[in-house]
Amino acid sequence: MAKTLTLMAVHAHPDDEASGTGGVLATYSGQGIRTVVVTCTNGEFGDAPGGVKPGGNGHETQEVAQLRLAELRESCKILGVSYLELLGYHDSGMPDWDYKQRPEAFCNVPLADVAARIGGLIERYQPQVVVTYDPKGPYQHPDHVHASEAAVAAVTATGIPAKLYFTAMRGSDWQKIWQALRDLGEDVPDMSSVSPQMRQQMAGHEARISTTIDIRPVLDRKRDALMAHASQISESWFSKIPAEIAEAAFGRESFIRASDSTGAPVPEDDLFAGLRPADRAALG
């Protein structure tokens, strides 16, 4: 199995696989590369049908989980994902919600336990490339941070992946999106509403980007995968973004190379740079 080029993406919730890595999953699956999605939680604290939030009348966590997992399977089918692995932990909710204090919440599961399970999957699939979130990035959702730290620990402990990447979103791209939505009359943030500390953090995050993948050829598939998560996105601003802005902002996926044993130079336009036969021969 070790000779099979394999990409593993470690995510926190159903729909993260599409929003953060839908482009690379579709791109590399289209090249015949094996793709593995690891989803840590069942997404119990997502919206119920009709946009009902947790704690609202009609929000049943187990029903929401089953719906979101069905949407996840459809999204992975659209993206051509080879294998979907569900860890089955309980969603922790948003950072300012009380739910995250519960002992069963994913963010409270011992890091070593989660890392061991991800490490077992790394040993099974032997991925050369692992992608997860930036644990110090601007978006500090407790489940994202926990998933990332566990993935990093698993990569370190196994020593199997040659490359580890963190997903990244350029602040400049978000500004394009926000402006386009404001032009349509939507109530969305602008940079004046973002604290100086957050702006500085976003700028630092963007400055660390090492790798940019052109996903325009598969952008429609990424959008279809996102829309497969209809319970979470059908009423959102995403569906209102003009097509030309969507291509400008979402036509690339960006990553921060956190570790690498190939010696491939940066910046890169391929997560597998240094791992393909021609690359290995050129790098000596």
C-alpha positions in Angstrom: 0.0 0.0 0.0 2.9 2.3 0.7 3.6 2.9 -3.0 0.1 4.1 -3.7 0.0 7.9 -3.7 -2.5 8.8 -0.9 -3.9 12.0 0.5 -5.5 12.0 3.9 -7.6 15.0 5.1 -8.4 15.1 8.8 -11.5 17.2 9.6 -13.7 18.0 12.5 -17.3 18.1 11.2 -19.3 17.0 8.2 -19.1 19.7 5.5 -15.5 20.7 6.4 -14.2 18.3 3.9 -15.9 20.2 1.1 -15.3 23.8 2.3 -11.6 23.4 3.2 -10.3 20.6 0.9 -13.1 19.9 -1.7 -10.9 21.2 -4.5 -7.8 19.1 -3.7 -9.9 16.0 -3.0 -11.6 16.3 -6.4 -8.4 17.2 -8.2 -6.3 14.4 -6.8 -9.0 11.8 -7.0 -9.3 12.7 -10.7 -5.6 12.0 -11.1 -6.1 8.5 -9.7 -4.6 9.4 -6.3 -6.2 7.6 -3.4 -8.0 10.1 -1.1 -9.1 9.4 2.5 -11.3 11.7 4.6 -11.3 11.4 8.4 -14.2 13.1 10.1 -13.9 13.3 13.8 -17.4 14.3 14.9 -20.9 13.5 13.8 -21.9 17.2 13.7 -24.7 16.9 16.3 -24.7 20.7 16.9 -25.3 21.7 13.3 -28.6 23.2 12.2 -31.7 21.0 12.1 -33.9 21.2 9.0 -35.4 24.7 8.8 -32.3 26.2 10.3 -33.2 25.3 13.9 -30.2 25.8 16.2 -29.2 23.5 19.1 -31.6 24.1 22.0 -34.4 25.2 19.7 -37.7 23.5 19.4 -37.3 20.6 17.0 -33.6 20.2 17.2 -32.8 16.5 17.9 -29.1 16.0 18.1 -29.1 12.3 16.9 -31.4 13.1 14.0 -29.2 16.0 13.0 -26.1 13.7 13.2 -27.7 11.1 10.9 -28.7 13.8 8.4 -25.3 15.4 8.4 -23.5 12.0 8.0 -25.7 11.2 5.1 -24.8 14.6 3.5 -21.2 13.9 4.2 -21.3 10.5 2.3 -23.0 12.3 -0.6 -20.3 15.0 -0.6 -17.5 12.5 -0.6 -19.2 10.6 -3.5 -19.3 13.9 -5.5 -15.6 14.6 -4.7 -14.5 11.0 -5.6 -13.2 10.3 -2.1 -11.8 6.7 -2.0 -12.4 6.1 1.8 -14.4 7.9 4.5 -13.5 7.2 8.1 -15.8 8.3 10.8 -14.4 8.6 14.4 -17.9 9.2 15.8 -17.1 11.8 18.5 -19.7 14.2 19.7 -19.7 17.7 18.3 -18.6 20.3 20.8 -20.6 23.2 19.4 -19.3 26.8 18.8 -16.6 28.4 20.9 -19.1 30.6 22.9 -21.6 27.8 23.6 -21.9 25.9 26.9 -22.1 22.6 25.2 -18.3 22.3 24.9 -18.1 21.9 28.7 -19.6 18.5 28.4 -17.2 15.6 29.1 -18.4 13.7 25.9 -17.6 16.8 23.7 -14.9 16.0 21.2 -12.7 18.8 22.5 -12.6 17.1 25.9 -11.6 13.7 24.6 -7.9 13.1 25.6 -5.6 14.2 22.8 -3.6 11.0 23.0 -6.7 8.9 22.5 -7.7 10.8 19.3 -4.1 10.8 18.0 -3.8 7.1 18.5 -7.0 6.5 16.4 -5.8 8.8 13.6 -2.3 7.2 13.9 -3.9 3.8 13.3 -5.6 5.1 10.1 -2.2 6.5 9.0 -0.6 3.1 9.5 -3.5 1.5 7.5 -3.5 3.8 4.5 0.1 5.0 4.5 -0.6 8.5 3.2 2.3 10.5 1.9 0.4 13.7 2.4 -1.8 14.7 5.4 -3.9 17.9 5.5 -5.6 19.4 8.5 -6.3 22.8 10.0 -3.8 25.4 11.2 -4.0 24.9 15.0 -2.9 28.5 15.5 -5.0 30.0 12.6 -7.6 32.7 12.9 -10.5 30.3 13.3 -10.2 28.8 16.7 -13.2 26.4 16.8 -12.4 24.0 19.6 -13.1 20.9 17.5 -10.9 22.2 14.7 -8.0 22.9 17.0 -8.4 19.5 18.7 -8.6 17.7 15.3 -5.5 19.5 14.1 -3.4 18.9 17.2 -4.4 15.2 17.2 -3.5 14.9 13.5 -0.1 16.6 14.0 0.6 14.3 17.0 -0.3 11.2 14.8 1.9 12.3 11.9 4.8 12.9 14.3 4.3 9.6 16.2 4.0 7.4 13.1 6.6 9.2 11.0 4.9 7.9 7.9 3.6 11.0 6.0 6.3 12.8 4.0 4.3 16.1 4.1 1.9 17.7 6.5 -0.2 20.7 5.4 -2.5 23.1 7.2 -5.5 24.6 5.3 -5.4 28.3 4.8 -7.8 31.0 3.6 -6.5 34.3 2.3 -7.9 37.3 4.0 -7.8 39.1 0.7 -10.1 36.5 -0.8 -12.6 37.0 2.1 -12.6 40.7 1.4 -13.7 40.0 -2.2 -16.5 37.8 -1.0 -17.7 40.3 1.7 -17.7 43.2 -0.8 -19.6 41.2 -3.4 -22.2 40.3 -0.8 -22.5 43.8 0.6 -23.1 44.9 -3.0 -26.1 42.5 -3.0 -27.4 44.0 0.2 -26.3 41.2 2.5 -25.3 42.0 6.1 -21.8 40.7 6.2 -18.6 41.9 8.0 -16.1 44.3 6.5 -12.5 44.7 7.6 -13.4 47.7 9.8 -15.4 45.4 12.0 -12.5 43.0 12.5 -10.3 43.7 15.5 -6.7 44.9 14.9 -5.5 41.7 16.6 -7.6 39.5 14.3 -6.4 41.4 11.2 -2.8 40.9 12.3 -3.5 37.2 12.9 -5.1 36.9 9.4 -2.2 38.6 7.8 0.3 36.4 9.5 -1.7 33.3 8.5 -1.7 34.4 4.9 2.0 35.2 4.9 2.8 31.6 5.8 1.1 30.1 2.8 3.5 27.9 0.9 1.3 26.0 -1.5 -1.5 27.1 -3.8 -3.6 24.6 -5.9 -5.6 25.8 -8.9 -9.0 24.1 -8.5 -10.9 26.0 -11.1 -11.3 22.8 -13.3 -13.2 21.1 -10.4 -14.8 24.2 -8.8 -18.3 23.0 -9.9 -17.7 19.7 -8.1 -16.6 21.5 -5.0 -19.7 23.7 -5.1 -21.9 20.6 -5.6 -20.2 18.9 -2.6 -20.9 22.0 -0.5 -24.5 22.1 -1.6 -24.8 18.4 -0.7 -24.7 19.7 2.9 -28.1 21.4 2.3 -29.1 21.3 6.0 -26.2 23.7 6.8 -25.8 25.8 3.7 -29.1 26.1 1.8 -30.0 29.4 3.5 -26.5 30.7 3.8 -24.7 33.5 2.1 -22.5 31.1 0.2 -25.3 30.3 -2.3 -25.6 34.0 -3.1 -22.1 34.6 -4.2 -21.9 35.7 -7.9 -20.2 33.1 -10.0 -17.3 35.4 -11.1 -16.5 36.2 -7.5 -16.7 32.6 -6.5 -14.1 31.7 -9.1 -11.8 34.5 -8.1 -12.1 33.7 -4.4 -12.5 30.0 -4.4 -10.7 29.0 -7.6 -7.7 28.1 -5.6 -7.0 26.3 -2.3 -4.1 27.5 -0.2 -2.0 25.6 2.3 0.8 26.1 4.8 3.4 23.4 4.6 4.1 22.4 8.2 6.5 19.6 7.7 8.3 18.0 4.7 10.9 15.3 4.1 11.0 15.6 0.3 13.1 18.7 -0.1 10.7 20.1 -2.7 11.1 23.8 -3.1 8.4 26.3 -2.1 6.2 27.9 -3.2 4.5 24.9 -4.6 1.5 24.3 -6.9 1.2 20.6 -6.0 0.7 18.9 -2.6 2.6 15.9 -4.0 5.6 17.9 -5.2 8.7 15.8 -4.5 6.7 12.6 -4.3 5.9 11.8 -7.9 8.5 9.6 -9.7 9.8 12.4 -11.9 10.0 14.7 -8.9 12.0 12.2 -6.9 14.4 11.7 -9.7 14.9 15.4 -10.2 15.5 16.0 -6.4 18.0 13.1 -6.4 
